[in-house]
Amino acid sequence: MDVRKEYLEFFKSKGHEVVSSMPLVPDDPTLLFTNAGMVQFKDIFTGSIPTPKNKTATSCQLCVRAGGKHNDLENVGYTARHHTLFEMLGNFSFGDYFKKEAIAYAWEFVTVNLALPKDKLWVTIHTSDDEAFELWKEHISEDRIKRFGDKDNFWSMGDTGPCGPCSEVFYDQGEEHFNSQEDYLGGEGDRFLEIWNLVFMQYERDSSGKMTPLPKPSIDTGMGLERVVAIKEGKLNNFDSSLFMPIIEKTKQLASKNPTNENIGSFRVIADHLRAVSFMISQGILFDKEGRGYVLRRILRRAVRHGYLLGFREPFMAKLVDTLDSIVGSHYSEVREQKEYIKEQITLEEDRFFKTIDSGMSLFEEELKNTKEKFSGEVAFKLYDTYGFPLDLTQDMLRDKELLVDINRFDELMTEQRNKAKAAWKGSGDSSTEGDFKKLLEKYGKNEFVGYNTTSANSKIVSLLDKDFKEVTSLNAGETGWVMLEKTPFYAQSGGQAGDIGVIEDQDHIAEVLDTKKFFDLNLSQVKVSNSNLSVNEEVSGVVVNRYEVAKHHSATHLLQTALKMVLGDNVAQAGSLNDASRLRFDFTYPKAMSKEQIKEVEDLVNSMIVRGIKSNIQELPIEKAKQKGAIAMFGEKYGDIVRVVDFDGVSVEFCGGTHVKNSADIGSFYILKESGVSAGVRRIEAVCGVAAINYTNDIIQKYEEVQNEVKNLDVTLGVKKLKEQIKELKKELEEAQSATATPINEEIINDVKVVVDIVKNGDIKKIVDDLKNANEKLAVLLLQPKGEKVMMVAGSKNTAVKAGDWIKEVAPIVGGGGGGRPDFAQAGGKDVSKIDEAKQKALEFVKANL
C-alpha cells in the first residue's frame, strides 16, 4: 500500500485541498527548519492573514528535526522511531469542521483505509475534554479511551496564542514483543505507538493565562508516515520497513559486512542521514560553517563516522543516492532531478572529512585513555577546529563510554564561532514590528503591483509609516519613511532583484523613492520627502527610474544560467543571485574554479544570445504545465498553483517573478568581471551589461590610453615587456652593487668556530648570514645594520654552543629593541642607532663567553 497516496486521496475525497510540501527552509525567523505539517498554515491559525477560500487542506510535509529547538539528531540510531527527516501526514480545518468530523475522519482512515485491527487501537484525550470522550465513544469502547493531563494531551504554539486539548491514537504492537516497565499506555516504551495526533485548536490564551474560546475553532493533525508504513508491513522498528531497508541492504553490500547487534545502529544512522542530507541539498541547502549549512555538515559527518566504524575509508554515501531515488523519487521529483548534483556535493564533503578523520580518531582515542571524569574541552575543540568533528559527533562517540565533554571549557574556546553561527539563522526581525505589518495587512489587505506593464502609475496613498514602521498620517519635508500605494509600479526586492527606486510626486511636492521591499505581502516603498509633505489618501504619481537597467541585468542572469549549463553541465544549479542597475551577481553550484577558457566561453555564449535578438515571452501558467515546458525552478522556493514563467524563446525558461527586457538585444553587451568561490561547492560570477557595460569598457579604454602614454605611444604589450626587462636589469645591478659593498670585515676563529660580528651598512644581511652558514661548517654570526634612526639585527649559528635566539635577546635591548628566534637563526629590531657600536661590542663579549 502507498500510505502517502492513500492518505492524500482520502482527504481529497472529503473536500480537502491537497497542498504540496513546503520547503524545508521556512519563511519564519523563529524556525531553523520546517518541523511540522502546520508550519505553512501558521499565519492562518494565528489570524495573521485572512482565512483562505478553501477552509480545509491536507498535505504530506517533509520535516527536519536536527537543529535549533527541535533536535532529534542525538537519538537517531538508538531508538526505533527517531529520524532527522520524516514525513508528516496532516489534515487541517481553518474554522470549518471541528472535533466530530476530525475524529470520524481519523477513525475511518485508520480502520477502513489502513485496515488496522480495532482491538489494537487505543485513544487518549485531555482530562477535561468530555466532548471528545463522547465523540470517541461512537467509534471505540470507552474502556479504550484514556484521559491524560496537560503534559501529554494539551497543545499550544507558545505561552500565548491559539491552544487547545489534543487527542492521540495509539497502536498496540503486542505484549509478546515488549516487556519493559515503560511498556504501558502513556509510558516511554515502544509497545503502545502513537500514530495520530489531533489538535483541537479552540482557545486563545492571553499573557495572564486566561483562555477564551476562539470564534472559529480549527483542526491541526499529524500522522507519522514512517511509523504507519512500519506497522502496515508488520515491523516493530521503522528502520526495518521498505522506506529504509533498501538503503541498509545497499550499505551492507558496499561494506561487505552484515548487520549485528553491535553495529546495526551504524547502518540505521547512515540510512536516516542519507535521506536528510539528500533532501536538504535538493532544496538548496549547502554545506557551510554556520547556520543550516552547518547542521547539514553535522548530519553528513555523523553518517561518515558511522561508515568509518563499518570499515569505510573513502567516500561511500553518494553510492546510496540511487537507492534513495528508487524509494522516494516518484513522489519527490527534486531528488530525482537533482540526483547527480546531490551525489557530487555529498562526495566533496565526504572527501574533505575522510582526509582528517583518521588523525581525528587517533587524537580522540589517545585522549580517551587519559580521561577519567570529563573529556577534555581543549581536545574537543581541536577535533572541531582542526579535524572537522562537530561537537555533537564527539559527544556521540563518548555516549557508549558514558562520558561527557568539559563543555564549559569548550564553550570558552568556541564562543566567537558559536555566536557567528547563531547569527546566521536567528530571527532578525523585531516581533513588535512583525505585528505592525500583520495589522496593516488585516486593515488594508494587499496592495496591487502594476509594474509588470508600466513604470509609472497614478495612485492613492493608503498608508504612511515612519522610519520605525509606525503608522502615521503624514510625512513632513526632510523626513524618511515608508509609503503604501494602493496601486504601485515599484517592484519590491525579491528573487535576487533589487527593489525599484524613483519618485512619488504631485503638483505640490515630491518624494524620492530610495528602495522598495515586501513585508508580509505588503509592497512598501522607502521615501525621503523633499518638500512640503505627504499625507494619507492623497492622489500621487509614482515613477520608476531604474527599471530598464535592472531588467537588463536580470534577463542577462537567465541567459548566464543557460550558458553555464551548456559549458559546465546540467548539474549546475542556481544558489543565489543579485540584480540591480549596475551589476549582476550569480551564485551557482560547481565543485571547482572555472578555467579562463570556460569563463570566456560562457561570456561569448551570453553575448551570442544577446545579438540574436531573442524575444521574451512571459506567461502565468499552472505549475505542472510550467514544469512540462521545462521551466527551471529555484530549489527551496515555494510556488503556488499558478506560476510566472519567463521564456527567452526556449533558450532560457525559468520560474521568475522579476522584471525583464522584451528582447535579448536590449541587454546590449555582457562582460564577466570576476569568477570566485563563495563556499564549498558554490562559485560566483559577477558581471555587467547595458550602461554598466559601456562604463566598464570606457574605463578600460581610459586605462589603456594612460598606459600607452606611459610607454611613449608604443604598442602597449611591447611597451610593458620593455619596462619589465628594464626593471629586471635594474634589480640585477642593485643586487651586484649591494653584494660588492656588503662583505663583513670582522672575522676571527675561536675554538675552531668562525665568528663574524660586524656593522654592515649595505646589502641584505639575512642573505649574508644564510650565505655564510652555507659556506662554513662551524659558524657564529651576528650582523647589525643601520636603517635611518633604527637598527636591524640578524644572528645565525651552525654547529656551535651559541644559540642565535639567546644572542639576539642579549644584544637587542642595548639599541632599544627586542626579538628572538630559533637556536640557528634569529632577528630583531632596535630604535636607537646611536648605540649600534656598543651593541656590536656586547655581541663579541657574548660569543666569546659562550664558545
N, C-alpha and C positions, 0 to 999 in steps of 0.2 A: 504493500500500500504506500502511495505517495502521500504521507501525512500532511505535508505542506499544502499541496494542491487540494486535498480533500477539505482541509480547514477553510481555505480561502473561498472555495466554491460553495461550501455550506453556508457561510455568512453572506456571500453574494446572493444566494437564493433567498436569504432573509431580508434583502433590500439594502445591504451594506455596500458602500463603495470600496472597491479593492484599491488600496493605496500602496505605492511602491515603498520599499525600504529606504529610509532617509540615509544620507551619508554618515559614515562613522564619525566624521568631524562635524559636530552640531553647530548651528548658529546660536550658541548660548554660551556666554562668557563664564558661566558657573560650572560648566562641564568640560572635562578633558575629552571624553568620548561619548557617543550615544550609548546609553547603558540600559535603556528600557524602551518598549514599544510606544509609550505615551509621550516621549520627548518631543516628537514632531507636532503633538497636539497640545503642548503645554500652555501656549498662549490662549488657546480656545478654552481650556479648562479654567484658567485663571481669569478669563474675561478680558484679557488684554487686547484681543482682536475679536471682531464680531463672529457669531456662530455661522458656519457655512450653510449653504442651502441644503446640502445633504448632511443630515444630522447624525448619520451613522457611518462607521468606517471599519475596515478590517485590514490587517497587514501581517506580514512576516518580516519582522525587523531584525537586521543584523545588529548585534550589541557587542561591545568590548568592555570588559571589567578587568583592567590591568594597570590602572594608574589613577592618581587623584584620590577622591574619597571612596571610590568603588573599585576595589582591587582584590581579585581572586587569584592573582598570579602565584602566590606562595603555596596555595593549596592544590594547584594542578599537579597531577601525578600521584598525589597522596590520597585522594578521595575518588569516589565513583562518579561524582556529579559536577565538580567544579571545572570551568573552562574559561580561557581568556577571551575567546569569541564564541558566541552562541546565537541561536535564532529564537526570537520571542514571537510566538503567535498571539495575536490580540484582536479583540473586537471592542469597539468604542461607541458610546452614545453621548451626544452633546445636547443634553436636555430633552432627549426623545424618550426611549424606553428606560425602565429602571429595574428594580430588583426582580420582579416577577418574570419578565422576559429574559433577563440575563441568566437567571438560574435555570429557566426552562431550556434556553439555548445550550447552556453548558451540559446539562444532563442528557439532552438529546444527542449532542455530538459525541459525548463520551460513551454512552451506552448503545447508540444505534450506529453511528458512523465508525467509531473506533471499535465497537462491539466488545468493550471491556465488561467482564462479568460483574453484575451488580453486587454480588456478595463480597467482592474485593474492594468496594468503594466506601469511603468514609468522608464526612463533611465536617468542617469546623466553622464556627461563627463567633462573632463577638458576644461577650457575656450579656450585653444589654439589647442585642438585636432580636427581639421577639418576632418582628416582621419576617426576617429571613428564616427563622425557625419554622414558622407556619408555612412559608412558601416551600421550603425544602421537604417538609412532611408530605407534600403532594407527590414527591418523587422517590423518597427513601425513608425507611423506617426511622422513627425518632431516636431509637437507641444507637443509631449510627451517626447522629448529629451531636457534636461535642462543642461546648462553649469554652472560649479562652479569653483572656484579658487583652489589654492594650498592646502588650509586647508582641503577641502573635497575630492578633486579628483587628488591628486598627491602623489605618494608613493616613499619612499626611505628607504634604510637599515640604513642609518646614514648620517652624514654631507658629507661624500664622498662615492663613490662606485656606484653600479648599482641603477638606479632610473627610474621613468617614470610616465606618466599620468595613471590614472585608471578610470574605468567606472563601475557604480553601477546600479544594477537592483532593483527597489522598487516595493512593492506590496501595493496597496491602500486597507486598511482594512474597509473603509467605513466611509463617513462623519457622518452617523447616530450614530456611536458609539463614536465619538471623537469630542470635541468642544473647546479644549483649544487654546490659542493664538499660541502655538507651533506646532499645527497640520497642518502643510503645508509641502510641499516637500522641504527638507533641514532643517526643524525645528527639535526641540528636542522631539516633541510629538511622539506618537506611531501609528498614523493613517497611515503614509507612512513608511512601514517597509522595511529596506534594507535586501534583501535575498541573493544577489550575488555580489561579488566584483571581477572585472577582472583587474589585474595589468599588464600594458603593459611595460615591462622592456626593455627600448630601448636606455637609455643613460648611460654614465659613467661620474659622477660629480667629478671634482678634488677639491683640497683644496681652490682654488680661486673662486669656484662656477661655473666654466665653464663646460658645458655639451657637451660631444662628443658622437655621435651616436655609439652604440655598433655594432660590426661586425655581431653578431648573436643575434638579439633581442629575448627575451623569454617571456613566459607567466606564471603567477602565479595567480591562482584564489582561492576563498574561498566562500563556502556557508554553513551557519549555519544549521545543521540538526534539532536542536530543533525548530528553527523558522519555517522551512518548514513543519515539521510534524504538528505543531500547525495550520498553515494556511490550510493544507490539511484536517485537522479534524474540521475546522471551529471555532477554538478557538482564542480568542483575547489575551490570555496570555499563554506563554509557559507552565506554571505550570498546566494549565487545560488540557494539552494533555496526550496521553497514555504513554508518557515517564516518567511522574511524578505522575499522578493521582492515580495509584495503590498504590504507597508508601504513598501518602496523605491519602487514604482510610484506609490503614493498621494502620497508625498513629492515625487516628480518632477512630478506633476500640480499639487500645491499651489504648488510653487516655480516652475513654468513653466520648468524647467531640466533638461536631460538630464545623466546621469552621464558624467563624463570621467575620464581617468586622474588628473587633478589634484584632482577633487572627490569621487570615488567613496567615499573614506574617510568623508566627512561624511554621505553617505546611509546608510552602514553603521552609523556611530555612532548616528544617530537611530533606526534600526530596532532595534538592540540595546537602547538605553537606554529606548525606549518600552516594551519588554517588561518590563524590570526594574522601572521606575517603576510601571507599571500593576499588576503582581503585588504589589509591596511595599505600595502603597496599599490594594489589595483585601484585604490581610491585616492592616490596622490600623496600619501604619507611617505616620507623618505627618511632613511637612517640619518640621525643627527646627534649632536652632543647635548641637546636640550629639548624640552617640551615633548610633544607627541613622538617626534623622531627618536628621542632618547628612550621612550617606552618601547618603541618598535625594536630598537637595538637591544634592549634588555631581554625582550622575549626571544629574539633570534639567538642571542649568545647563550641564553639558558638552554635552548634546544641543542646548540652546538656542544655545550659542556656535557649534556647527557649523551650525545653522539660520541663524544670522546670516551665516555665510560664504556660504551659499547664497542670501542675499538677503532672508530673512525679517526683518521689523521689527515684528512683532506676534505674539501667541501663535498657535501652529500645531499643537503636539503633540497637543492634545486631539482635533483633527480626524482623527487617525490611530487613535484607540482603537477605532472601529467596525471598522476593517480588522483590527486585532489580534483582536477578538472573533470575527470570521469564521474566524480560523485556530485559536484555542485554546478558544473559548467552550463548545464541546460537551463538552470534557473537563474544563475548569476552570470550574465554574459560578460561582465567586466573581467572575471577571472579567465575565461576562455580567450577573450580578445587581447588581454594583456599578458598572456601566459609566458611568452618568450622574454618580455621585459621583466616580469616577476622573477624568472629564473636568473636573469642577468644581475639584477640587484641583490638577490639573495647570495649568489656566488661571490660577488665582490665583497660583501660584508663578511661572509664566512671566511674567505681567504684572508681578510685583514685579521680576524680573530685567531685563525689557526697559526698565523705567524708568531703569535705571542702566547698561545695557550700552554705550550709545553713549559716555557720558562715560568709562567704564572702558577701553574700547578706545582712545579718544583718549589717555588717560593712558599706557596700555601702549605705544602706537606712539611717543609722544613720548619716553618713557624708553628705548625700544629704539634710537632714533637716537644716544643718548649712551652706550650700552652697548658696551664693548669686551671685557671678560672675563666678569664676572658681572652679572646683572641685579640691580638694587638691592633689598635686603631691605625697605627702608622703603617702596618703591613697591609691592612685592608685598603687604606688609601693608596698605597703603592700599587696594589693589584688593580685598583680602579684607574689610577692616573697613568701608570706605565704600561700595564698589560691589558687594559680594556675590560677588566672584570667589574661589572656593575655591583654595587654594594649588596643588593639582594641576592645576587648569584653567590657571593661569598657566604652570606648568611644561610643560603640554601645548602651549600656544601657543608656547613657546620651543623646543620639541623640533625643529621643522623648521629653526630657526636655529642648532641645535647649541650652545645657551647654557644655563647653569644659573643658578638663583636663589642669591643670597647667603643661604643657608639659616640660617647662624648668626645673622645679624642679624634675619632673620625670626623665628626661634625666640625670640630675646630679647624681641621685641615681642609674641609670641603665647603666652608661657609660661602665663600665668594662664588664658586661654581653652582652651588645649590640655589642661591638667590637668583643667579642668572637663569637657571633652568626654570624656576618658578615663574619668573617674569615673562617667559615665553608663552605661557598658557593661562596665567591667572587673569581673570576678568579685569579689564582696564576701565570699564565704564562705571560711573557713579550710579548707584541704584536709584537714588532720588531723581537723577536726570533721566534714567530709563523710564521711570514712572511718568515724568512730564511728557515725554514723547508718546507714551501709550495713551495718556489722557487727550493729547492733541488728536491722535488717530480716532479715538472714540468720539471726540467732539465734532471733527470736520470730515472724517473719512480720508481716503487717499486723494491727493491732488493729481491732475491729469498731465502726463508728459506728452507734448505735441511736437517735440523737437526732431522726430524722425523725418518730418516733411518740411520743416521750416526752421529758420534760425532767428525768427522774431515772432512775437505774439502779443496782442493786447489782452490784458487780463486784470482781474481784481485781486488785491492783496487780501488773502484770507486770514493770515495771522502774522504777527511780528514777534520775534524773540530777541532778548538782549544777548550780550556776549556769553552769559552764563546759562542760556537756554531757558530763561524765564519769560513767560508770555507778557508782552507789553502792548499798549495801544498805539505807540508811535516810536520812531527813532529819530533823534534830532541830528542836525548838521554836525559832522565830526565823529559821530558815534558809529560803532561797529556792531552788527547783529546778524540776524537771520530772517529771511523772508520766505513765506509760503505763498506762492501764487496759485490761484485756482486752476489755471492752465499755464504750464511753464514750458518754454522752449529750451531750458537749460538742462543738459544731461548730467545726472548725478554720478559721481565717481563709482564705477562698478566694472567688474570683469577685467581689471587692469587698465581701463581707460580713465584718464584724469577727468575731473569734473569741469564743466564749462565755466568760462568767465565772460564778462560783458558788462552791460549797463541796464539799469532799470530807470526809466525816466518818464516824465510828462511835461507839460508846458511850464510848470513852476520849478521843478527840481530834478536832480539827477543823483543816482547812487551807483557806485562802482561794484560790480559783482566780482568778488575775489575768488570764490570757489563754489562748487555745488556738490552736496553729499546727500546720501539717503539714510534716514533714521527711521527704523521700524516702518518701512514702505512710504515714508513721507519724503518728498523731494524738496529739500530746503537749500536756498542759495545764501551764502555768506555775503553781506554787503557792507560797504562803508559809505555813509551818506555824505555827499559833497556839499550840498547847500539846501536850505530850507529843511523840511523834514518829511519822512514817510509815515503814513497813517493807515490803519486797518480800514478796509473797504474801499480804498482809493482805486481808481482805474488807472493803470500804468501800462507802459510798453516795455517788454523785455527783449533785449537784443544780444545775441551771442556773437563774440568777436574772434574766438579761437577755433571754431568748429572745423573749418576746412583743413587746417594743418594737422589737427588731431586725427581727423578721419584718414588723412593720407598715411600717417604712421600706423594707425590701427589696421587698415587694409594691407599695408606692407607686412605687418606681423603675420597675417593669414598666409600671404604668399611665401613668407620666410619659412613657416612651418612645413609647407608643401615641399619647398626646396631642400630643407634639412632631411625630410623623409626620403627624397629622391637620392641624396648623396650619402646619407648615413644609414638608411634603412628604416623600415616601418616601425621598428621598436621605439623610435624617438617619440616622446610624448611631452606635451606642454607641462611645465612645472611652475608657471607663474609668468606674469608679463606686466609691463607698464607702458602706456602710450600717452604722450602729451604732445604739445605743439612743436617741441624742439627735438624730440628723440623718441626712440623705442628701445625697450629692453625686453628680451625674450629668454626665459629660463626653460631648459629642456633636459630630458633625461638622456645621458650618454656617458659611458664609463671612462672616457679619456679625452685629453685635449685634442681639438681638431688640428690637422696639419694646415700649413699655409695654402697648399693646393686645394684642400677641401673648402677652406674659407673662401678662396677666390671662386671656386666652382659654384658655391651657394650664392655668392654675390652676383655672379654672372647669370645664374638661373632666375633670380628675382628680377633683375633688370630686363631679361628677355621676356618675362611675363608682363612687365610694365609696358614695354614698347609694342607688344602685340595688341594693346588696347582691348583687354578682356572686359566685357560688360559684367557688372554685378547684378545679381537677381536676389532680392531679399523677400522671403516669404514667411508666413506663420503657418506651420504645419502640425498635424498630430505627431506626437513624438515617435511613434512606431514608423510612420511614413518617412519622417526625417532620417531615422536610422537606416531604412531601406534605401534612401537616397545616398547613403554613405557619409552623412554628416558626422564630423568629429566632435565629440563632447569633451568637456573639461572634467576629468575624473575628480570626484569629491563634490562637484556642484549638484544641487538638487534642481531638477527640471519639472515643470508642470506637464499636463497632458498636451498642451499646445506650446510649441517652441518656435523661436525665431531662427531662421536658417539663412546664413549669408553664403551665397554661391557665386564664385567667380567662374561661371561657365564650365563647371565640372573640374577645373584645375584645383580649386580650393573650396571645400564645402564644410562649413562649421556651424555648430550651435553658437549664437552670439547675440547679445542684446545691445551691442555698441553701435556707433555711427560709422558709416563707410562712404568711400567715393563711389561714383556711379560707373566709373570706368578705370581700369588699372592705369591707363595712360595719365590720369590726373595726378598720380603719385609723383611723376616727374623722373626722379632718379633715386638710386638706393646705394648707400655706402656702409659697409661694416667697419665700425671704428675699433672694436675690441672683441675678442673671444676669451673667456676666462672661466675658472672654476668657482662654483658657489658653495657646494658641499659634496660629500661623497656621491658620485654618480649623477651629479647635476652640473651642467655647463650653462654659461650665459653669453648671449650675443647682444652687443649694443650697436645701434645703427641709426642713421639719419636718412631722411628723404624730404622731398618738397623744398621749401625755402631753407630749411636747416641744411639740406644737402648743398644748396647753392652757397650758403655761408661757409660751409666746410671746404668746398673747392676753392672759393675765393681766398680763404685763409691759407690754403696750401700754395696757391699761386703767389700770394704775397711773400710767404716764407721762401719760396723758390727764388723769387726775384732778389730778396735780401741776400741769400746765399750766393747768387750769381754775381751780385755786386762785390761780395767779399772775395770771390775768386777772380775778380777783374774781368768779368764778362766772358770767361772761358766756358766751355761746356762744363756744366755743374759736376757731373760724375768725374770727369778728368781733373777738374779743379780740386775736388775733395781728395782724390787719390794723391795728387801732388802735395797737398797740405799734410796728409798723413805721412808721406815719405819724408817731408821736411822735419816733422815732429820726431820721427824715428831717428833721424840723423842727429838732431839736437840732443836727444836723450843719450845717445851713444857718446857724443862729445862730452856731455856733462859727467857721465859715469867715468870716462877716462880721466877727466880733469880731477875729479874727486879722488880717484884711486892714486893719482900721481902725488897728491898733497896730503894723503891721509895715513902714510906709513908711520907706525909708532917708533919712537927712538929710544925709549927707556926699556931695555930688555936686560935680564940677568938670570943666571942659573942658581937656584937654591935647592940643594939636596936632589939633584937630577931633574928638577922641575923648572921649565921655562916660566919665568914670571914677567908679565908685561903690565905695567901701571903707567898711564900717561894721560895727558890732556890732548885731545885731538880736535882741532878747530874745523876741519872739513871732512866730508865723507860720511858714509853710512856706518856708524860704529857697531850696529848689530851685525852687519855683513862682515866687518873686520874681525869681530870676535868669532863668528862662525868659520871664517877662512883660517884663522889661527888654530882653532880647535881641530879642523880637518888636517892641518899641516903638522901637528905635533902630537906625540904620544902622551906626554905629561905637560899640562899647561894650567897656569892660573893667570887670568887676565881680567883687568878692570880698567875701563876707559871712561873718561869724563869729557863732555863736550858742552861748551858754552852756546846757549841759544838766546841771544839778547840778554835779558836780565835773569834768565833761568839756566838751569843746568840739567843735562841729560846724562844718565849713568848706566852702563851695561857691564855685567860681570859674567865670566864663564870659567868653568873648572872641568878638567878632564884627568881622571886617574890620580887625584890628589886628595889630601885630607881637608882641603879648604872647601867649604860649602858656599856656593855663589850667593844663595839667599841670605845666609848669615853675614857674609861680607858686605853685601849691599845695605843690610839693616844697620851695620856698624858705622858705615860711612855717610849714608844719605842724610841723617839728622844734622850734620855739620853745615850743609848747604840749605837747611830748612826744608828738607823733603822727607819722603818715606817711600817704601816699596818693598819688594821681596820677590821670591820665585823658587825655582827648583834648586836642588844641590848643584846641578850642572849649568844652570842658566838663570839669571835674574836681572831685573832692571828697575830703575827708579827715576824720579824727577825731583829737582830742588828749585827753590825760589831765590836763593842768594848767590849770585855768580861771583861776588867778591871773596867768598870763602873757598873757591874751587882749588886753590893751591894747598890750603890746609886740609881739604878733603883728600887730595892726592897723597899727601904725607901720611894721613891716617890709614889710607888703603895699604901703603907699603908696610907700615908698622904691623897691621893686622895679618898680612900674608906671611911676613917673616916669623911672626909669633906662632903661626899655626902649621908651618911646614917643618 
